[in-house]
Amino acid sequence: MDTIDKNILSLLQKDVTLPLSVIAARSGISKTACWNRIRKMEEGGIIKNKIAILNNSKVNLPIIIFLSLTVYSHTKEWIKKFTDTMNKYDQIIEVYRITGHEIDYLLKIVSPSIEAYDKFQQLIIKEIEFKGMATKIVLKEIKKVNSLPLDNL
């Protein structure tokens, strides 16, 4: 990973639709060399996906919820069932196992309404065994970025 790779990644994080010729020119290398570097980063798992980022409000999912869960145990069986449940529902868009006081997992959920979330939460309650849960509803999104800082490369 060198400064050229870092530059390519920076450009792709801002706009993955940039033509290869533009990325190559802005990186100071040929199109072939640029293509080879991008392929190498894809094969190495540095570039995981090339996706469109949607505006959740424009696709009728304006409500963002953070649901924290505290669980009794972390057995292999429980984790398998939990993971399967998390992957079953598209409205659960992120899941993290975290450290901290009385929270084991943090879920990010999108919903068209509070009422729809309430119904969805009842499904989750029936499917997963847990000790406690707490719902936090986002009032205003202050900062959201979809690119990573590359200063550590």
DSSP file with accessible surface (Angstrom, degrees, kcal/mol):
  #  RESIDUE AA STRUCTURE BP1 BP2  ACC     N-H-->O    O-->H-N    N-H-->O    O-->H-N    TCO  KAPPA ALPHA  PHI   PSI    X-CA   Y-CA   Z-CA
    1    1 A M              0   0  105      0, 0.0     2,-0.2     0, 0.0     0, 0.0   0.000 360.0 360.0 360.0 119.0    0.0    0.0    0.0
    2    2 A D     >  -     0   0   69    151,-0.0     4,-2.5     1,-0.0     5,-0.2  -0.605 360.0 -81.4-125.0-172.2    1.6    3.2   -1.1
    3    3 A T  H  > S+     0   0  115      1,-0.2     4,-2.3     2,-0.2     5,-0.1   0.820 127.0  55.0 -65.9 -29.4    0.5    6.8   -1.7
    4    4 A I  H  > S+     0   0   42      2,-0.2     4,-2.7     1,-0.2    -1,-0.2   0.941 109.4  46.3 -67.8 -46.0   -0.9    6.0   -5.1
    5    5 A D  H  > S+     0   0   20      1,-0.2     4,-2.8     2,-0.2    -2,-0.2   0.920 112.3  51.8 -59.3 -43.7   -3.1    3.2   -3.6
    6    6 A K  H  X S+     0   0   66     -4,-2.5     4,-2.4     1,-0.2    -1,-0.2   0.918 110.5  48.3 -59.7 -42.4   -4.2    5.6   -0.9
    7    7 A N  H  X S+     0   0   57     -4,-2.3     4,-2.5     2,-0.2    -2,-0.2   0.922 110.8  50.4 -65.2 -43.4   -5.1    8.2   -3.5
    8    8 A I  H  X S+     0   0    0     -4,-2.7     4,-2.7     1,-0.2     5,-0.2   0.941 111.9  48.0 -59.7 -46.8   -7.1    5.7   -5.5
    9    9 A L  H  X S+     0   0   16     -4,-2.8     4,-2.5     1,-0.2    -2,-0.2   0.907 110.2  52.2 -61.9 -41.0   -9.0    4.6   -2.4
   10   10 A S  H  X S+     0   0   34     -4,-2.4     4,-1.4    -5,-0.2    -1,-0.2   0.930 111.6  46.3 -61.6 -44.5   -9.7    8.2   -1.5
   11   11 A L  H  X S+     0   0   18     -4,-2.5     4,-2.3     1,-0.2    -2,-0.2   0.925 113.3  48.7 -64.1 -44.5  -11.1    8.9   -5.0
   12   12 A L  H  < S+     0   0   21     -4,-2.7    -1,-0.2     1,-0.2    -2,-0.2   0.866 107.4  55.4 -66.2 -36.1  -13.2    5.7   -5.0
   13   13 A Q  H  < S+     0   0   67     -4,-2.5    -1,-0.2    -5,-0.2     3,-0.2   0.848 112.3  43.6 -65.1 -31.4  -14.6    6.4   -1.5
   14   14 A K  H  < S-     0   0  160     -4,-1.4    -2,-0.2     1,-0.2     2,-0.2   0.870 138.2  -1.3 -79.9 -38.2  -15.8    9.8   -2.7
   15   15 A D    ><  -     0   0   67     -4,-2.3     3,-1.6    -5,-0.2    -1,-0.2  -0.685  53.9-175.0-158.7  97.6  -17.2    8.7   -6.0
   16   16 A V  T 3  S+     0   0   52      1,-0.3    -4,-0.1    -3,-0.2    -3,-0.1   0.646  84.1  68.7 -70.5 -11.4  -17.0    5.1   -7.2
   17   17 A T  T 3   +     0   0  110     -5,-0.1    -1,-0.3     2,-0.0     3,-0.1   0.460  68.4 124.5 -88.1   0.3  -18.5    6.0  -10.5
   18   18 A L  S <  S-     0   0   31     -3,-1.6    -3,-0.0    -7,-0.2     5,-0.0  -0.364  71.5-107.8 -57.7 136.0  -15.5    8.0  -11.6
   19   19 A P    >>  -     0   0   72      0, 0.0     4,-2.2     0, 0.0     3,-0.6  -0.319  22.6-118.1 -63.2 148.9  -14.2    6.7  -14.9
   20   20 A L  H 3> S+     0   0   55      1,-0.2     4,-3.0     2,-0.2     5,-0.2   0.879 114.8  58.9 -54.9 -37.8  -11.0    4.7  -14.7
   21   21 A S  H 3> S+     0   0   58      1,-0.2     4,-2.3     2,-0.2    -1,-0.2   0.879 106.7  46.9 -62.6 -36.6   -9.3    7.3  -16.9
   22   22 A V  H <> S+     0   0   42     -3,-0.6     4,-2.8     2,-0.2     5,-0.2   0.925 112.6  48.4 -70.9 -44.5  -10.0   10.0  -14.4
   23   23 A I  H  X S+     0   0    4     -4,-2.2     4,-1.2     1,-0.2    -2,-0.2   0.938 113.8  47.8 -61.1 -44.3   -8.8    8.0  -11.4
   24   24 A A  H  X>S+     0   0    3     -4,-3.0     5,-2.3    -5,-0.2     4,-0.8   0.936 112.9  47.7 -62.9 -45.9   -5.6    7.1  -13.3
   25   25 A A  H ><5S+     0   0   77     -4,-2.3     3,-0.9     1,-0.2    -2,-0.2   0.924 112.6  48.2 -62.8 -44.2   -5.0   10.7  -14.3
   26   26 A R  H 3<5S+     0   0  151     -4,-2.8    -1,-0.2     1,-0.2    -2,-0.2   0.714 114.3  47.7 -70.1 -19.4   -5.6   12.0  -10.8
   27   27 A S  H 3<5S-     0   0   15     -4,-1.2    -1,-0.2    -3,-0.4    -2,-0.2   0.483 111.3-121.4 -96.6  -8.4   -3.3    9.3   -9.4
   28   28 A G  T <<5S+     0   0   67     -3,-0.9     2,-0.3    -4,-0.8    -3,-0.2   0.784  74.9 104.2  75.2  28.9   -0.5   10.0  -12.0
   29   29 A I  S   <S-     0   0   35     -5,-2.3    -1,-0.3    -6,-0.2    -2,-0.2  -0.868  75.0 -88.0-134.3 170.4   -0.5    6.5  -13.5
   30   30 A S     >  -     0   0   70     -2,-0.3     4,-2.5     1,-0.1     5,-0.2  -0.295  37.8-112.0 -74.3 162.8   -1.7    4.8  -16.6
   31   31 A K  H  > S+     0   0  120      2,-0.2     4,-3.0     1,-0.2     5,-0.2   0.900 118.3  51.8 -61.0 -41.0   -5.2    3.3  -16.9
   32   32 A T  H  > S+     0   0   99      2,-0.2     4,-2.6     1,-0.2    -1,-0.2   0.940 111.2  46.1 -63.4 -46.4   -3.7   -0.2  -17.0
   33   33 A A  H  > S+     0   0   36      1,-0.2     4,-2.2     2,-0.2    -1,-0.2   0.906 114.0  49.6 -62.7 -39.7   -1.7    0.3  -13.8
   34   34 A C  H  X S+     0   0    0     -4,-2.5     4,-2.5     2,-0.2    -2,-0.2   0.934 110.6  49.2 -63.8 -47.7   -4.7    1.9  -12.1
   35   35 A W  H  X S+     0   0  118     -4,-3.0     4,-2.7     1,-0.2     5,-0.2   0.922 110.9  50.7 -58.1 -44.2   -6.9   -1.0  -13.1
   36   36 A N  H  X S+     0   0   93     -4,-2.6     4,-2.2     1,-0.2    -1,-0.2   0.894 110.4  49.0 -63.2 -39.4   -4.3   -3.5  -11.8
   37   37 A R  H  X S+     0   0   61     -4,-2.2     4,-2.3     2,-0.2    -1,-0.2   0.917 111.7  48.7 -66.5 -43.1   -4.1   -1.7   -8.5
   38   38 A I  H  X S+     0   0    6     -4,-2.5     4,-2.3     2,-0.2    -2,-0.2   0.941 112.2  48.7 -62.6 -45.9   -7.8   -1.6   -8.1
   39   39 A R  H  X S+     0   0   93     -4,-2.7     4,-3.0     1,-0.2     5,-0.2   0.910 110.4  51.6 -59.6 -43.2   -8.1   -5.3   -8.9
   40   40 A K  H  X S+     0   0  158     -4,-2.2     4,-2.1     1,-0.2    -1,-0.2   0.907 110.6  48.0 -62.3 -41.0   -5.4   -6.1   -6.4
   41   41 A M  H  <>S+     0   0    6     -4,-2.3     5,-1.8     2,-0.2     6,-1.7   0.847 112.7  49.3 -70.1 -31.9   -7.1   -4.2   -3.7
   42   42 A E  H ><5S+     0   0   44     -4,-2.3     3,-1.3     4,-0.2    -2,-0.2   0.941 112.6  46.5 -68.0 -47.0  -10.4   -5.9   -4.5
   43   43 A E  H 3<5S+     0   0  147     -4,-3.0    -2,-0.2     1,-0.3    -1,-0.2   0.840 110.9  53.4 -65.0 -32.1   -8.8   -9.4   -4.4
   44   44 A G  T 3<5S-     0   0   60     -4,-2.1    -1,-0.3    -5,-0.2    -2,-0.2   0.465 115.2-115.9 -81.7  -2.6   -7.0   -8.5   -1.1
   45   45 A G  T < 5S+     0   0   45     -3,-1.3    -3,-0.2     2,-0.3    -2,-0.1   0.539  85.6 116.7  82.1   5.7  -10.3   -7.5    0.5
   46   46 A I  S   <S+     0   0   87     -5,-1.8     2,-0.8     1,-0.2    -4,-0.2   0.941  78.9  46.3 -69.7 -45.9   -9.4   -3.8    0.9
   47   47 A I  S    S+     0   0   25     -6,-1.7    -2,-0.3    -9,-0.2    -1,-0.2  -0.877  72.4 174.4 -95.2 111.1  -12.2   -2.9   -1.4
   48   48 A K        -     0   0  182     -2,-0.8     2,-0.3     1,-0.3    -1,-0.2   0.850  58.2 -12.9 -86.2 -39.7  -15.2   -4.9   -0.2
   49   49 A N        -     0   0  130      2,-0.0     2,-0.5     0, 0.0    -1,-0.3  -0.985  47.4-134.4-157.4 160.6  -18.0   -3.6   -2.4
   50   50 A K        +     0   0   98     -2,-0.3     2,-0.3    -3,-0.1    -3,-0.0  -0.972  46.8 158.6-123.9 110.6  -19.0   -0.8   -4.8
   51   51 A I        -     0   0  107     -2,-0.5     2,-0.4     0, 0.0   -35,-0.2  -0.846  44.2-112.4-133.0 165.3  -22.4    0.4   -3.8
   52   52 A A        -     0   0   83     -2,-0.3     2,-0.6   -36,-0.0    -2,-0.0  -0.837  29.9-137.6 -95.1 133.7  -24.9    3.2   -4.1
   53   53 A I        -     0   0   93     -2,-0.4     2,-0.3     2,-0.0    93,-0.0  -0.843  23.2-151.6 -93.4 120.4  -25.6    5.0   -0.7
   54   54 A L        -     0   0  120     -2,-0.6     2,-0.8     1,-0.0     3,-0.1  -0.635  17.8-118.1 -94.0 152.3  -29.3    5.7   -0.5
   55   55 A N    >>  -     0   0   84     -2,-0.3     4,-0.9     1,-0.2     3,-0.6  -0.785  23.7-151.8 -85.3 110.4  -31.0    8.5    1.4
   56   56 A N  G >4>S+     0   0   26     -2,-0.8     5,-2.7     1,-0.3     3,-0.6   0.846  92.6  54.0 -58.1 -34.1  -33.1    6.6    4.0
   57   57 A S  G >45S+     0   0   70      1,-0.2     3,-1.2     3,-0.2    -1,-0.3   0.880 105.0  54.1 -67.8 -34.5  -35.8    9.3    4.2
   58   58 A K  G <45S+     0   0  171     -3,-0.6    -1,-0.2     1,-0.3    -2,-0.2   0.647 107.8  50.5 -75.4 -15.0  -36.3    9.3    0.4
   59   59 A V  G <<5S-     0   0   71     -4,-0.9    -1,-0.3    -3,-0.6    -2,-0.2  -0.021 124.2-100.1-111.1  29.4  -36.9    5.5    0.4
   60   60 A N  T < 5S+     0   0  111     -3,-1.2    -3,-0.2     1,-0.1    -2,-0.1   0.823  95.4 109.9  59.1  39.5  -39.5    5.7    3.2
   61   61 A L      < +     0   0   54     -5,-2.7    50,-0.1    -6,-0.2    -4,-0.1  -0.437  28.3 145.2-131.7  59.5  -37.2    4.6    6.1
   62   62 A P        +     0   0   55      0, 0.0     2,-0.5     0, 0.0    -5,-0.2   0.691  46.9  84.9 -75.5 -16.5  -36.9    7.9    7.9
   63   63 A I  E     -A  111   0A  40     48,-2.3    48,-2.2    -7,-0.1     2,-0.5  -0.758  57.4-169.4 -94.1 125.6  -36.7    6.5   11.5
   64   64 A I  E     -A  110   0A  12     -2,-0.5    74,-2.9    74,-0.4     2,-0.4  -0.955   8.6-173.6-113.3 130.4  -33.3    5.3   12.7
   65   65 A I  E     -AB 109 137A   0     44,-3.1    44,-3.0    -2,-0.5     2,-0.5  -0.965  18.5-154.9-126.4 138.8  -33.3    3.3   15.9
   66   66 A F  E     -AB 108 136A  69     70,-3.2    70,-2.8    -2,-0.4     2,-0.5  -0.973  16.8-168.6-109.1 121.5  -30.4    2.0   18.0
   67   67 A L  E     -AB 107 135A   0     40,-2.5    40,-2.9    -2,-0.5     2,-0.4  -0.959   3.1-160.4-113.3 119.5  -31.4   -1.0   20.0
   68   68 A S  E     -AB 106 134A  11     66,-2.9    66,-2.0    -2,-0.5     2,-0.4  -0.840   7.3-163.5-101.1 140.8  -29.1   -2.2   22.8
   69   69 A L  E     -AB 105 133A   0     36,-2.7    35,-2.9    -2,-0.4    36,-2.2  -0.967  12.1-162.4-124.1 139.9  -29.4   -5.8   24.1
   70   70 A T  E     - B   0 132A  21     62,-2.8    61,-2.8    -2,-0.4    62,-2.0  -0.975  21.8-162.1-114.5 132.8  -28.0   -7.4   27.2
   71   71 A V        -     0   0   10     -2,-0.4    59,-0.1    59,-0.3     3,-0.1  -0.770  25.6-134.5-119.3 161.8  -27.9  -11.1   27.1
   72   72 A Y  S    S+     0   0  151     -2,-0.3     2,-0.3     1,-0.2    -1,-0.1   0.882  84.8   0.8 -77.8 -44.5  -27.7  -14.0   29.6
   73   73 A S        -     0   0   47      2,-0.1    -1,-0.2     1,-0.0     0, 0.0  -0.957  49.3-142.7-145.0 164.5  -25.1  -16.1   27.9
   74   74 A H        +     0   0   83     -2,-0.3    -3,-0.0    -3,-0.1    -1,-0.0  -0.293  41.7 158.7-123.0  46.4  -22.9  -16.2   24.8
   75   75 A T     >  -     0   0   61      1,-0.1     4,-2.8     4,-0.0     5,-0.2  -0.249  54.9-111.4 -67.3 160.4  -23.0  -19.8   24.0
   76   76 A K  H  > S+     0   0  178      1,-0.2     4,-2.3     2,-0.2     5,-0.2   0.893 119.7  51.3 -58.5 -40.0  -22.3  -21.0   20.5
   77   77 A E  H  > S+     0   0  141      2,-0.2     4,-2.4     1,-0.2    -1,-0.2   0.912 111.1  46.7 -64.8 -44.1  -25.9  -22.0   20.0
   78   78 A W  H  > S+     0   0   23      2,-0.2     4,-3.1     1,-0.2     5,-0.2   0.935 112.5  49.5 -64.3 -45.5  -27.2  -18.7   21.2
   79   79 A I  H  X S+     0   0   50     -4,-2.8     4,-3.0     2,-0.2     5,-0.2   0.908 110.7  50.9 -61.8 -39.2  -24.8  -16.7   19.0
   80   80 A K  H  X S+     0   0  127     -4,-2.3     4,-2.6    -5,-0.2    -1,-0.2   0.949 113.6  43.8 -63.2 -47.4  -25.7  -18.9   16.0
   81   81 A K  H  X S+     0   0  115     -4,-2.4     4,-2.5     2,-0.2    -2,-0.2   0.919 115.1  49.7 -64.2 -42.5  -29.5  -18.2   16.5
   82   82 A F  H  X S+     0   0    6     -4,-3.1     4,-2.8     2,-0.2    -2,-0.2   0.945 112.1  47.4 -60.8 -48.5  -28.8  -14.5   17.2
   83   83 A T  H  X S+     0   0   61     -4,-3.0     4,-2.4     1,-0.2    -2,-0.2   0.922 112.0  49.9 -61.5 -43.9  -26.7  -14.2   14.0
   84   84 A D  H  X S+     0   0   79     -4,-2.6     4,-1.0    -5,-0.2    -1,-0.2   0.913 112.1  48.4 -61.0 -41.4  -29.3  -16.0   11.9
   85   85 A T  H >X S+     0   0    7     -4,-2.5     4,-0.8     2,-0.2     3,-0.5   0.927 110.7  50.4 -65.1 -44.5  -32.1  -13.8   13.3
   86   86 A M  H >< S+     0   0    9     -4,-2.8     3,-0.6     1,-0.2     6,-0.2   0.907 112.2  47.5 -60.8 -40.3  -30.0  -10.6   12.7
   87   87 A N  H 3< S+     0   0  124     -4,-2.4    -1,-0.2     1,-0.2    -2,-0.2   0.679 101.5  67.0 -76.3 -15.5  -29.4  -11.7    9.1
   88   88 A K  H << S+     0   0  121     -4,-1.0     2,-0.6    -3,-0.5    -1,-0.2   0.789  92.9  64.8 -74.4 -27.5  -33.1  -12.6    8.5
   89   89 A Y    X<  -     0   0   31     -4,-0.8     3,-1.2    -3,-0.6    -1,-0.1  -0.861  60.5-162.8-110.3 119.5  -34.3   -9.0    8.8
   90   90 A D  T 3  S+     0   0  145     -2,-0.6    -1,-0.1     1,-0.2    20,-0.1   0.761  88.7  68.0 -66.9 -26.2  -33.3   -6.3    6.2
   91   91 A Q  T 3  S+     0   0   65     18,-0.1    19,-2.2     1,-0.1     2,-0.9   0.692  82.8  80.4 -72.4 -14.8  -34.4   -3.5    8.5
   92   92 A I  E <   +C  109   0A  15     -3,-1.2    17,-0.2    17,-0.2     3,-0.1  -0.815  59.2 169.9 -86.8 107.9  -31.5   -4.4   10.8
   93   93 A I  E     +     0   0A  79     15,-2.4     2,-0.3    -2,-0.9    16,-0.2   0.665  58.7  20.8-101.3 -15.9  -28.7   -2.7    9.0
   94   94 A E  E     -C  108   0A  68     14,-1.4    14,-2.8     2,-0.0     2,-0.4  -0.987  57.7-175.0-150.1 144.7  -25.8   -2.9   11.5
   95   95 A V  E     -C  107   0A  55     -2,-0.3     2,-0.4    12,-0.2    12,-0.2  -0.990   7.6-179.3-141.8 132.2  -25.0   -5.2   14.4
   96   96 A Y  E     -C  106   0A 121     10,-2.4    10,-2.7    -2,-0.4     2,-0.6  -0.990  25.0-142.5-131.9 138.7  -22.1   -4.9   16.8
   97   97 A R  E     +C  105   0A 176     -2,-0.4     2,-0.3     8,-0.2     8,-0.3  -0.895  41.6 180.0 -91.6 127.6  -21.0   -6.9   19.9
   98   98 A I        -     0   0   59      6,-2.3     2,-0.3    -2,-0.6     5,-0.1  -0.793  28.5-122.8-129.7 167.8  -19.6   -4.2   22.2
   99   99 A T        +     0   0  138     -2,-0.3     2,-0.2     3,-0.0     5,-0.0  -0.673  56.1  88.1-102.6 163.9  -18.1   -3.7   25.6
  100  100 A G  S >  S-     0   0   56     -2,-0.3     3,-0.8     4,-0.0     2,-0.5  -0.699  79.1 -34.4 135.2 174.6  -19.5   -1.5   28.3
  101  101 A H  T 3  S-     0   0  159      1,-0.2     3,-0.1    -2,-0.2    -2,-0.0  -0.514 115.9 -24.8 -73.0 114.5  -21.8   -1.4   31.2
  102  102 A E  T 3  S+     0   0  126     -2,-0.5     2,-0.4     1,-0.1    -1,-0.2   0.671 109.5 105.1  59.6  24.1  -24.8   -3.7   30.7
  103  103 A I    <   +     0   0   55     -3,-0.8   -33,-0.2     1,-0.1    -1,-0.1  -0.986  30.9 164.7-132.5 126.5  -24.8   -3.7   26.9
  104  104 A D        +     0   0   37    -35,-2.9    -6,-2.3    -2,-0.4     2,-0.4   0.747  69.1  25.0-104.4 -37.3  -23.7   -6.6   24.9
  105  105 A Y  E     -AC  69  97A  10    -36,-2.2   -36,-2.7    -8,-0.3     2,-0.5  -0.983  58.4-159.4-133.9 145.0  -25.0   -5.9   21.4
  106  106 A L  E     -AC  68  96A  49    -10,-2.7   -10,-2.4    -2,-0.4     2,-0.4  -0.992  12.4-167.5-125.6 124.8  -26.0   -2.7   19.6
  107  107 A L  E     -AC  67  95A   0    -40,-2.9   -40,-2.5    -2,-0.5     2,-0.5  -0.900  12.0-151.0-112.0 139.7  -28.3   -2.9   16.6
  108  108 A K  E     -AC  66  94A  21    -14,-2.8   -15,-2.4    -2,-0.4   -14,-1.4  -0.962  24.7-179.4-108.4 125.4  -29.0   -0.2   14.1
  109  109 A I  E     -AC  65  92A   1    -44,-3.0   -44,-3.1    -2,-0.5     2,-0.4  -0.944  17.3-153.4-128.2 142.0  -32.4   -0.5   12.6
  110  110 A V  E     +A   64   0A  13    -19,-2.2   -46,-0.2    -2,-0.4     3,-0.0  -0.901  19.5 173.9-114.1 149.4  -34.4    1.6   10.0
  111  111 A S  E     -A   63   0A   5    -48,-2.2   -48,-2.3    -2,-0.4     3,-0.1  -0.996  40.3-130.6-151.7 151.6  -38.1    1.9    9.9
  112  112 A P  S    S-     0   0   55      0, 0.0     2,-0.3     0, 0.0   -51,-0.1   0.750  92.5  -4.6 -75.0 -22.1  -40.9    3.7    8.1
  113  113 A S     >  -     0   0   35      1,-0.1     4,-2.1   -50,-0.1     5,-0.1  -0.986  68.5-106.1-161.3 165.8  -42.6    4.7   11.4
  114  114 A I  H  > S+     0   0   73     -2,-0.3     4,-2.7     1,-0.2     5,-0.2   0.893 120.5  54.5 -64.2 -39.4  -42.5    4.3   15.2
  115  115 A E  H  > S+     0   0  129      2,-0.2     4,-2.0     1,-0.2    -1,-0.2   0.916 107.8  48.4 -62.0 -43.3  -45.5    2.0   14.9
  116  116 A A  H  > S+     0   0   33      1,-0.2     4,-2.3     2,-0.2    -1,-0.2   0.901 111.4  50.9 -65.0 -38.5  -43.7   -0.3   12.4
  117  117 A Y  H  X S+     0   0    8     -4,-2.1     4,-3.4     2,-0.2     5,-0.2   0.925 106.4  54.5 -64.2 -42.3  -40.7   -0.4   14.6
  118  118 A D  H  X S+     0   0   84     -4,-2.7     4,-1.8     1,-0.2    -2,-0.2   0.929 110.2  46.4 -57.9 -43.8  -42.9   -1.4   17.6
  119  119 A K  H  X S+     0   0  155     -4,-2.0     4,-1.3     1,-0.2    -1,-0.2   0.916 113.6  49.1 -63.7 -41.8  -44.3   -4.3   15.7
  120  120 A F  H  X S+     0   0   10     -4,-2.3     4,-2.0     1,-0.2     3,-0.4   0.920 107.1  54.7 -65.0 -42.2  -40.8   -5.3   14.5
  121  121 A Q  H  X S+     0   0   29     -4,-3.4     4,-2.5     1,-0.2    -1,-0.2   0.887 103.3  56.6 -59.9 -37.0  -39.5   -5.1   18.1
  122  122 A Q  H  X S+     0   0   84     -4,-1.8     4,-1.5    -5,-0.2    -1,-0.2   0.868 105.3  52.0 -63.8 -34.4  -42.2   -7.5   19.2
  123  123 A L  H  X S+     0   0   73     -4,-1.3     4,-1.4    -3,-0.4    -1,-0.2   0.927 109.7  48.7 -63.9 -45.9  -40.9  -10.0   16.6
  124  124 A I  H  X S+     0   0    0     -4,-2.0     4,-2.2     1,-0.2     3,-0.4   0.916 107.0  55.9 -61.2 -42.2  -37.4   -9.7   17.9
  125  125 A I  H  < S+     0   0   66     -4,-2.5    -1,-0.2     1,-0.2    -2,-0.2   0.880 109.9  46.6 -58.8 -37.3  -38.6  -10.2   21.5
  126  126 A K  H  < S+     0   0  170     -4,-1.5    -1,-0.2    -5,-0.2    -2,-0.2   0.767 116.1  44.7 -75.3 -25.6  -40.2  -13.5   20.5
  127  127 A E  H  < S+     0   0   38     -4,-1.4     2,-0.4    -3,-0.4    -2,-0.2   0.759 107.6  50.8 -95.3 -27.3  -37.1  -14.7   18.6
  128  128 A I     <  -     0   0    7     -4,-2.2     2,-0.5    -5,-0.1    -1,-0.1  -0.937  69.8-134.4-120.3 139.8  -34.1  -14.0   20.8
  129  129 A E        +     0   0  129     -2,-0.4     2,-0.3   -51,-0.1   -57,-0.2  -0.750  43.0 153.8 -86.4 125.2  -33.5  -14.8   24.4
  130  130 A F        -     0   0   41     -2,-0.5   -59,-0.3   -59,-0.1     3,-0.1  -0.968  48.0-134.6-148.8 164.9  -32.1  -11.7   26.2
  131  131 A K  S    S-     0   0  131    -61,-2.8     2,-0.3     1,-0.3   -60,-0.2   0.828  83.0 -12.6 -90.3 -39.7  -31.9  -10.1   29.6
  132  132 A G  E     -B   70   0A  25    -62,-2.0   -62,-2.8     2,-0.0     2,-0.3  -0.994  54.1-160.5-160.7 158.7  -32.7   -6.6   28.7
  133  133 A M  E     -B   69   0A  51     -2,-0.3     2,-0.4   -64,-0.2   -64,-0.2  -0.988   0.6-166.7-143.2 152.8  -33.2   -4.1   25.8
  134  134 A A  E     -B   68   0A  35    -66,-2.0   -66,-2.9    -2,-0.3     2,-0.5  -0.993  11.5-148.6-142.1 133.0  -33.2   -0.4   25.4
  135  135 A T  E     -B   67   0A  47     -2,-0.4     2,-0.5   -68,-0.2   -68,-0.2  -0.875  10.0-172.8-104.3 132.3  -34.4    1.6   22.4
  136  136 A K  E     -B   66   0A 131    -70,-2.8   -70,-3.2    -2,-0.5     2,-0.5  -0.993  11.5-153.6-123.2 123.4  -32.9    4.9   21.3
  137  137 A I  E     -B   65   0A  75     -2,-0.5     2,-0.4   -72,-0.2   -72,-0.2  -0.839  19.7-122.7-100.7 129.5  -34.6    6.8   18.5
  138  138 A V        -     0   0   45    -74,-2.9   -74,-0.4    -2,-0.5     3,-0.1  -0.560  25.7-177.3 -72.0 124.8  -32.5    9.1   16.5
  139  139 A L  S    S+     0   0  173     -2,-0.4     2,-0.3     1,-0.3    -1,-0.2   0.815  72.6   2.2 -88.4 -38.8  -33.9   12.7   16.5
  140  140 A K        -     0   0  163      0, 0.0     2,-0.7     0, 0.0    -1,-0.3  -0.959  65.7-132.2-152.9 131.7  -31.3   14.2   14.2
  141  141 A E        +     0   0   88     -2,-0.3     3,-0.1     1,-0.2    -3,-0.0  -0.772  25.8 177.6 -84.0 116.6  -28.4   12.8   12.3
  142  142 A I        +     0   0  144     -2,-0.7     2,-0.4     1,-0.3    -1,-0.2   0.876  65.9   5.5 -88.3 -44.8  -25.5   15.1   12.9
  143  143 A K        +     0   0  170      2,-0.0     2,-0.3     0, 0.0    -1,-0.3  -0.989  59.1 165.7-145.4 133.3  -22.7   13.4   11.0
  144  144 A K        +     0   0   86     -2,-0.4     2,-0.4    -3,-0.1    -3,-0.0  -0.918   8.7 175.0-147.6 118.3  -22.7   10.3    8.8
  145  145 A V        -     0   0   90     -2,-0.3    -2,-0.0     2,-0.1     0, 0.0  -0.920  22.1-162.2-122.1 151.6  -19.8    9.5    6.5
  146  146 A N        +     0   0   98     -2,-0.4     2,-0.3  -133,-0.1    -1,-0.1   0.166  69.0  80.5-115.8  15.1  -19.4    6.4    4.4
  147  147 A S  S    S-     0   0   50   -133,-0.0    -2,-0.1     0, 0.0  -137,-0.1  -0.916  71.4-130.7-122.4 150.3  -15.6    6.7    3.9
  148  148 A L        -     0   0  127     -2,-0.3     2,-0.2     1,-0.0  -135,-0.1  -0.746  28.0-107.5 -96.0 147.3  -12.8    5.8    6.2
  149  149 A P        -     0   0  101      0, 0.0     3,-0.3     0, 0.0    -1,-0.0  -0.504  25.9-161.8 -69.5 139.9   -9.9    8.0    7.1
  150  150 A L    >   +     0   0   28     -2,-0.2     3,-1.6     1,-0.2  -140,-0.1   0.201  57.6 110.0-110.8  16.5   -6.8    6.8    5.3
  151  151 A D  T 3  S+     0   0  132      1,-0.3    -1,-0.2  -145,-0.0  -145,-0.0   0.740  73.4  60.8 -64.5 -23.6   -4.2    8.6    7.4
  152  152 A N  T 3         0   0  161     -3,-0.3    -1,-0.3     0, 0.0    -2,-0.1   0.474 360.0 360.0 -85.8  -0.7   -3.0    5.3    8.9
  153  153 A L    <         0   0  102     -3,-1.6    -3,-0.0  -150,-0.0  -151,-0.0  -0.496 360.0 360.0 -79.8 360.0   -2.0    3.8    5.6
